[in-house]
Amino acid sequence: MTKLQDFNINELMLFIVGVLGSLGGLCVIIQKSKCEEISFLCFKCKRNVKAVIEEERLQKTGHTGNTPRLTEKNNP
């Protein structure tokens, strides 16, 4: 077994950076997910399918198509 005296500050820094990088990556994934509810006990995610479709439409066409059209009926 190794003793605590065998470790140096560089190994500690490498461990801390690795843990913080993993947590940062997890936070980015959670932020970008379209889940409305996340259950960690059952590993379930209730997705907002409408948001996924709108994002894909926005990337392809430049708009989501949710803006109401101005028609003669709406125009006073």
N, CA, C and O atoms as a GROMACS GRO file, in nm:
protein
  304
    1MET      N    1   0.083  -0.118   0.000
    1MET     CA    2   0.000   0.000   0.000
    1MET      C    3   0.088   0.124   0.000
    1MET      O    4   0.198   0.126   0.056
    2THR      N    5   0.036   0.226  -0.063
    2THR     CA    6   0.111   0.352  -0.065
    2THR      C    7   0.070   0.435   0.056
    2THR      O    8  -0.038   0.419   0.111
    3LYS      N    9   0.158   0.520   0.093
    3LYS     CA   10   0.132   0.608   0.206
    3LYS      C   11   0.092   0.744   0.153
    3LYS      O   12   0.118   0.777   0.037
    4LEU      N   13   0.030   0.823   0.235
    4LEU     CA   14  -0.012   0.957   0.196
    4LEU      C   15   0.109   1.044   0.163
    4LEU      O   16   0.098   1.138   0.084
    5GLN      N   17   0.221   1.014   0.220
    5GLN     CA   18   0.342   1.093   0.196
    5GLN      C   19   0.397   1.071   0.055
    5GLN      O   20   0.476   1.151   0.006
    6ASP      N   21   0.354   0.963  -0.011
    6ASP     CA   22   0.402   0.935  -0.146
    6ASP      C   23   0.334   1.023  -0.251
    6ASP      O   24   0.385   1.037  -0.362
    7PHE      N   25   0.220   1.083  -0.219
    7PHE     CA   26   0.149   1.168  -0.313
    7PHE      C   27   0.202   1.310  -0.307
    7PHE      O   28   0.250   1.357  -0.204
    8ASN      N   29   0.194   1.378  -0.422
    8ASN     CA   30   0.238   1.518  -0.424
    8ASN      C   31   0.123   1.608  -0.471
    8ASN      O   32   0.015   1.559  -0.504
    9ILE      N   33   0.147   1.736  -0.473
    9ILE     CA   34   0.043   1.832  -0.506
    9ILE      C   35  -0.003   1.820  -0.651
    9ILE      O   36  -0.119   1.850  -0.682
   10ASN      N   37   0.083   1.776  -0.740
   10ASN     CA   38   0.044   1.760  -0.880
   10ASN      C   39  -0.061   1.650  -0.899
   10ASN      O   40  -0.153   1.666  -0.979
   11GLU      N   41  -0.047   1.542  -0.827
   11GLU     CA   42  -0.145   1.435  -0.835
   11GLU      C   43  -0.278   1.477  -0.775
   11GLU      O   44  -0.384   1.441  -0.826
   12LEU      N   45  -0.274   1.553  -0.668
   12LEU     CA   46  -0.397   1.606  -0.608
   12LEU      C   47  -0.465   1.702  -0.705
   12LEU      O   48  -0.587   1.697  -0.720
   13MET      N   49  -0.389   1.789  -0.769
   13MET     CA   50  -0.445   1.884  -0.864
   13MET      C   51  -0.506   1.810  -0.984
   13MET      O   52  -0.613   1.850  -1.031
   14LEU      N   53  -0.443   1.707  -1.032
   14LEU     CA   54  -0.495   1.629  -1.143
   14LEU      C   55  -0.628   1.563  -1.105
   14LEU      O   56  -0.721   1.560  -1.186
   15PHE      N   57  -0.638   1.511  -0.984
   15PHE     CA   58  -0.762   1.451  -0.936
   15PHE      C   59  -0.873   1.555  -0.927
   15PHE      O   60  -0.985   1.529  -0.972
   16ILE      N   61  -0.845   1.671  -0.870
   16ILE     CA   62  -0.947   1.776  -0.854
   16ILE      C   63  -0.994   1.827  -0.989
   16ILE      O   64  -1.114   1.847  -1.009
   17VAL      N   65  -0.902   1.848  -1.082
   17VAL     CA   66  -0.940   1.895  -1.216
   17VAL      C   67  -1.025   1.790  -1.287
   17VAL      O   68  -1.120   1.824  -1.357
   18GLY      N   69  -0.992   1.664  -1.271
   18GLY     CA   70  -1.071   1.557  -1.333
   18GLY      C   71  -1.213   1.552  -1.278
   18GLY      O   72  -1.308   1.537  -1.355
   19VAL      N   73  -1.228   1.563  -1.148
   19VAL     CA   74  -1.360   1.561  -1.086
   19VAL      C   75  -1.441   1.684  -1.128
   19VAL      O   76  -1.558   1.670  -1.163
   20LEU      N   77  -1.380   1.802  -1.125
   20LEU     CA   78  -1.452   1.924  -1.164
   20LEU      C   79  -1.488   1.922  -1.312
   20LEU      O   80  -1.596   1.969  -1.350
   21GLY      N   81  -1.402   1.868  -1.396
   21GLY     CA   82  -1.434   1.856  -1.538
   21GLY      C   83  -1.551   1.762  -1.563
   21GLY      O   84  -1.636   1.789  -1.648
   22SER      N   85  -1.555   1.653  -1.490
   22SER     CA   86  -1.667   1.559  -1.503
   22SER      C   87  -1.798   1.622  -1.457
   22SER      O   88  -1.901   1.605  -1.522
   23LEU      N   89  -1.794   1.694  -1.346
   23LEU     CA   90  -1.914   1.762  -1.297
   23LEU      C   91  -1.959   1.871  -1.395
   23LEU      O   92  -2.080   1.889  -1.416
   24GLY      N   93  -1.865   1.942  -1.454
   24GLY     CA   94  -1.899   2.045  -1.552
   24GLY      C   95  -1.964   1.984  -1.675
   24GLY      O   96  -2.062   2.038  -1.727
   25GLY      N   97  -1.911   1.872  -1.722
   25GLY     CA   98  -1.971   1.803  -1.837
   25GLY      C   99  -2.112   1.754  -1.807
   25GLY      O  100  -2.200   1.763  -1.892
   26LEU      N  101  -2.132   1.704  -1.686
   26LEU     CA  102  -2.265   1.659  -1.645
   26LEU      C  103  -2.363   1.776  -1.639
   26LEU      O  104  -2.478   1.762  -1.680
   27CYS      N  105  -2.318   1.890  -1.590
   27CYS     CA  106  -2.404   2.009  -1.584
   27CYS      C  107  -2.442   2.056  -1.724
   27CYS      O  108  -2.556   2.098  -1.745
   28VAL      N  109  -2.350   2.050  -1.819
   28VAL     CA  110  -2.381   2.090  -1.957
   28VAL      C  111  -2.484   1.996  -2.018
   28VAL      O  112  -2.576   2.040  -2.086
   29ILE      N  113  -2.469   1.868  -1.994
   29ILE     CA  114  -2.564   1.769  -2.048
   29ILE      C  115  -2.702   1.791  -1.989
   29ILE      O  116  -2.802   1.786  -2.061
   30ILE      N  117  -2.710   1.815  -1.859
   30ILE     CA  118  -2.839   1.838  -1.795
   30ILE      C  119  -2.902   1.967  -1.845
   30ILE      O  120  -3.023   1.972  -1.866
   31GLN      N  121  -2.822   2.071  -1.866
   31GLN     CA  122  -2.873   2.198  -1.915
   31GLN      C  123  -2.931   2.186  -2.055
   31GLN      O  124  -3.034   2.247  -2.085
   32LYS      N  125  -2.866   2.108  -2.142
   32LYS     CA  126  -2.911   2.095  -2.280
   32LYS      C  127  -3.023   1.994  -2.298
   32LYS      O  128  -3.086   1.991  -2.404
   33SER      N  129  -3.048   1.911  -2.198
   33SER     CA  130  -3.151   1.809  -2.214
   33SER      C  131  -3.288   1.875  -2.215
   33SER      O  132  -3.307   1.982  -2.159
   34LYS      N  133  -3.382   1.810  -2.278
   34LYS     CA  134  -3.518   1.862  -2.288
   34LYS      C  135  -3.610   1.791  -2.189
   34LYS      O  136  -3.730   1.780  -2.214
   35CYS      N  137  -3.556   1.745  -2.080
   35CYS     CA  138  -3.636   1.673  -1.981
   35CYS      C  139  -3.713   1.770  -1.893
   35CYS      O  140  -3.660   1.870  -1.845
   36GLU      N  141  -3.841   1.738  -1.872
   36GLU     CA  142  -3.921   1.816  -1.780
   36GLU      C  143  -3.908   1.764  -1.638
   36GLU      O  144  -3.905   1.841  -1.542
   37GLU      N  145  -3.899   1.632  -1.625
   37GLU     CA  146  -3.884   1.568  -1.495
   37GLU      C  147  -3.776   1.461  -1.506
   37GLU      O  148  -3.773   1.386  -1.604
   38ILE      N  149  -3.689   1.454  -1.406
   38ILE     CA  150  -3.585   1.351  -1.403
   38ILE      C  151  -3.600   1.274  -1.273
   38ILE      O  152  -3.597   1.333  -1.165
   39SER      N  153  -3.615   1.143  -1.284
   39SER     CA  154  -3.623   1.057  -1.167
   39SER      C  155  -3.495   0.975  -1.161
   39SER      O  156  -3.474   0.885  -1.242
   40PHE      N  157  -3.409   1.006  -1.064
   40PHE     CA  158  -3.281   0.938  -1.056
   40PHE      C  159  -3.294   0.797  -0.999
   40PHE      O  160  -3.209   0.712  -1.025
   41LEU      N  161  -3.399   0.772  -0.922
   41LEU     CA  162  -3.415   0.638  -0.865
   41LEU      C  163  -3.453   0.537  -0.972
   41LEU      O  164  -3.407   0.423  -0.969
   42CYS      N  165  -3.537   0.579  -1.066
   42CYS     CA  166  -3.581   0.488  -1.172
   42CYS      C  167  -3.507   0.514  -1.303
   42CYS      O  168  -3.527   0.440  -1.400
   43PHE      N  169  -3.423   0.615  -1.308
   43PHE     CA  170  -3.349   0.655  -1.427
   43PHE      C  171  -3.445   0.684  -1.543
   43PHE      O  172  -3.425   0.637  -1.655
   44LYS      N  173  -3.548   0.763  -1.514
   44LYS     CA  174  -3.646   0.800  -1.614
   44LYS      C  175  -3.638   0.950  -1.642
   44LYS      O  176  -3.601   1.028  -1.554
   45CYS      N  177  -3.672   0.986  -1.763
   45CYS     CA  178  -3.674   1.126  -1.803
   45CYS      C  179  -3.800   1.150  -1.884
   45CYS      O  180  -3.820   1.086  -1.988
   46LYS      N  181  -3.885   1.241  -1.839
   46LYS     CA  182  -4.005   1.277  -1.914
   46LYS      C  183  -3.966   1.392  -2.007
   46LYS      O  184  -3.940   1.503  -1.961
   47ARG      N  185  -3.961   1.364  -2.137
   47ARG     CA  186  -3.912   1.461  -2.235
   47ARG      C  187  -4.022   1.550  -2.287
   47ARG      O  188  -4.138   1.511  -2.296
   48ASN      N  189  -3.983   1.672  -2.321
   48ASN     CA  190  -4.073   1.766  -2.385
   48ASN      C  191  -4.049   1.754  -2.535
   48ASN      O  192  -3.959   1.818  -2.590
   49VAL      N  193  -4.130   1.673  -2.601
   49VAL     CA  194  -4.110   1.643  -2.743
   49VAL      C  195  -4.132   1.767  -2.828
   49VAL      O  196  -4.065   1.785  -2.930
   50LYS      N  197  -4.224   1.853  -2.788
   50LYS     CA  198  -4.251   1.976  -2.863
   50LYS      C  199  -4.127   2.065  -2.870
   50LYS      O  200  -4.099   2.124  -2.974
   51ALA      N  201  -4.053   2.074  -2.759
   51ALA     CA  202  -3.932   2.156  -2.758
   51ALA      C  203  -3.825   2.098  -2.850
   51ALA      O  204  -3.752   2.173  -2.914
   52VAL      N  205  -3.815   1.966  -2.858
   52VAL     CA  206  -3.718   1.902  -2.946
   52VAL      C  207  -3.751   1.930  -3.092
   52VAL      O  208  -3.663   1.961  -3.171
   53ILE      N  209  -3.879   1.919  -3.127
   53ILE     CA  210  -3.921   1.944  -3.265
   53ILE      C  211  -3.899   2.090  -3.301
   53ILE      O  212  -3.853   2.120  -3.412
   54GLU      N  213  -3.931   2.183  -3.209
   54GLU     CA  214  -3.910   2.325  -3.236
   54GLU      C  215  -3.762   2.357  -3.256
   54GLU      O  216  -3.728   2.437  -3.343
   55GLU      N  217  -3.674   2.295  -3.178
   55GLU     CA  218  -3.531   2.320  -3.192
   55GLU      C  219  -3.480   2.269  -3.327
   55GLU      O  220  -3.401   2.336  -3.393
   56GLU      N  221  -3.525   2.150  -3.368
   56GLU     CA  222  -3.484   2.097  -3.498
   56GLU      C  223  -3.535   2.186  -3.612
   56GLU      O  224  -3.463   2.210  -3.708
   57ARG      N  225  -3.658   2.232  -3.600
   57ARG     CA  226  -3.715   2.320  -3.703
   57ARG      C  227  -3.640   2.454  -3.707
   57ARG      O  228  -3.619   2.509  -3.815
   58LEU      N  229  -3.600   2.504  -3.592
   58LEU     CA  230  -3.525   2.630  -3.585
   58LEU      C  231  -3.389   2.616  -3.652
   58LEU      O  232  -3.344   2.707  -3.720
   59GLN      N  233  -3.324   2.502  -3.632
   59GLN     CA  234  -3.193   2.480  -3.695
   59GLN      C  235  -3.205   2.467  -3.846
   59GLN      O  236  -3.116   2.512  -3.918
   60LYS      N  237  -3.312   2.406  -3.894
   60LYS     CA  238  -3.327   2.383  -4.038
   60LYS      C  239  -3.376   2.507  -4.112
   60LYS      O  240  -3.324   2.540  -4.219
   61THR      N  241  -3.476   2.577  -4.055
   61THR     CA  242  -3.540   2.685  -4.129
   61THR      C  243  -3.510   2.823  -4.075
   61THR      O  244  -3.530   2.922  -4.146
   62GLY      N  245  -3.464   2.834  -3.952
   62GLY     CA  246  -3.435   2.965  -3.895
   62GLY      C  247  -3.550   3.020  -3.812
   62GLY      O  248  -3.536   3.126  -3.752
   63HIS      N  249  -3.664   2.951  -3.808
   63HIS     CA  250  -3.775   2.991  -3.723
   63HIS      C  251  -3.852   2.866  -3.680
   63HIS      O  252  -3.841   2.761  -3.742
   64THR      N  253  -3.929   2.880  -3.572
   64THR     CA  254  -4.001   2.764  -3.519
   64THR      C  255  -4.139   2.749  -3.578
   64THR      O  256  -4.197   2.641  -3.571
   65GLY      N  257  -4.193   2.853  -3.635
   65GLY     CA  258  -4.326   2.846  -3.693
   65GLY      C  259  -4.437   2.870  -3.592
   65GLY      O  260  -4.554   2.846  -3.624
   66ASN      N  261  -4.404   2.916  -3.472
   66ASN     CA  262  -4.504   2.940  -3.370
   66ASN      C  263  -4.555   3.083  -3.368
   66ASN      O  264  -4.651   3.112  -3.297
   67THR      N  265  -4.495   3.172  -3.444
   67THR     CA  266  -4.540   3.310  -3.448
   67THR      C  267  -4.671   3.316  -3.524
   67THR      O  268  -4.679   3.264  -3.636
   68PRO      N  269  -4.774   3.377  -3.467
   68PRO     CA  270  -4.902   3.383  -3.539
   68PRO      C  271  -4.890   3.468  -3.664
   68PRO      O  272  -4.826   3.574  -3.664
   69ARG      N  273  -4.952   3.422  -3.769
   69ARG     CA  274  -4.950   3.494  -3.896
   69ARG      C  275  -5.044   3.613  -3.888
   69ARG      O  276  -5.150   3.606  -3.826
   70LEU      N  277  -5.005   3.722  -3.952
   70LEU     CA  278  -5.088   3.841  -3.958
   70LEU      C  279  -5.184   3.826  -4.075
   70LEU      O  280  -5.142   3.826  -4.191
   71THR      N  281  -5.311   3.815  -4.044
   71THR     CA  282  -5.412   3.802  -4.148
   71THR      C  283  -5.504   3.924  -4.144
   71THR      O  284  -5.495   4.008  -4.054
   72GLU      N  285  -5.590   3.932  -4.240
   72GLU     CA  286  -5.683   4.045  -4.247
   72GLU      C  287  -5.777   4.044  -4.127
   72GLU      O  288  -5.823   4.148  -4.081
   73LYS      N  289  -5.807   3.924  -4.077
   73LYS     CA  290  -5.895   3.911  -3.962
   73LYS      C  291  -5.831   3.970  -3.837
   73LYS      O  292  -5.897   4.037  -3.758
   74ASN      N  293  -5.701   3.944  -3.820
   74ASN     CA  294  -5.627   3.989  -3.701
   74ASN      C  295  -5.587   4.136  -3.712
   74ASN      O  296  -5.567   4.203  -3.611
   75ASN      N  297  -5.576   4.187  -3.833
   75ASN     CA  298  -5.524   4.321  -3.855
   75ASN      C  299  -5.639   4.422  -3.841
   75ASN      O  300  -5.729   4.424  -3.925
   76PRO      N  301  -5.638   4.507  -3.738
   76PRO     CA  302  -5.747   4.605  -3.723
   76PRO      C  303  -5.736   4.720  -3.820
   76PRO      O  304  -5.820   4.810  -3.820
   0.00000   0.00000   0.00000
